[in-house]
Amino acid sequence: MLMAEVTMRIAGVFCLGLLVAGCQLISPFAEQQAPGRAGQQQAEPFTQVAAGNYLPPNTAVMQPTKPLSDYAADLALQLLQSMQYQAPSQPIAISSFVQLDTALAHSNALGNQLAEHLFVQLHRLGVVVADIKVARHIRVTPQGDIALSRGAYLDKQQRAAYVLTGTMLQDNAGVVVNARVVNLQSKALLASAQIHIPQFVLASAQANLLTP
């Protein structure tokens, strides 16, 4: 009995020693990790955003963007509203948008892209659109069968009675686009519209803009 009691006491003292040594090993490691976490929390200042919410900078609300085709859709809807939802039965030809300068003869990738987007958007709204770039013949080439071309002038056989044209004006925040539908014979204004395309939208779409 005496021997067993001595053995139990020795085992208890040994376990207690292991427990104390483990606490001493864990404590410095925790002290080293704690300042890092505190510093990380201090290094993440919170930014106030709309509606009183506070978010870290990496999750702050970004400026909303939408593709160029959505801006063309807004422009097309404004034009249709300006026509009081009564689009003419005769076809409308669409020309490239030009820069607002003294010549009114300089377009660019943005002006051509707007014309192409408006061709699709107006057709979706039920407006009769004349495709002035369709050639009279299909050219069969090693690169492909080409049905589009850029002729010198509008083909009279297409009988387009109206033209959708417009100007682009650069400002500090982006580009102002003015569009109008005009009767080719009387020059009477049928419809007009205006949009502003922000600079950050143009920058995000720059890689997708085709050269004229």
Secondary structure, DSSP 8 states (H G I E B T S, - for coil): -HHHHHHHHHHHHHHHHHHHHHHHHHHHHHHHHHHHHHHHHHTS--EE-GGG-EE-GGGS-------HHHHHHHHHHHHHHHTTT---SS-EEE---EESSSS---B-HHHHHHHHHHHHHHHHTT--EE-TTEEEEEEEETTEEEEE---SS--GGG---EEEEEEEEEETTEEEEEEEEEETTT--EEEEEEEEEEHHHHHHHGGG----
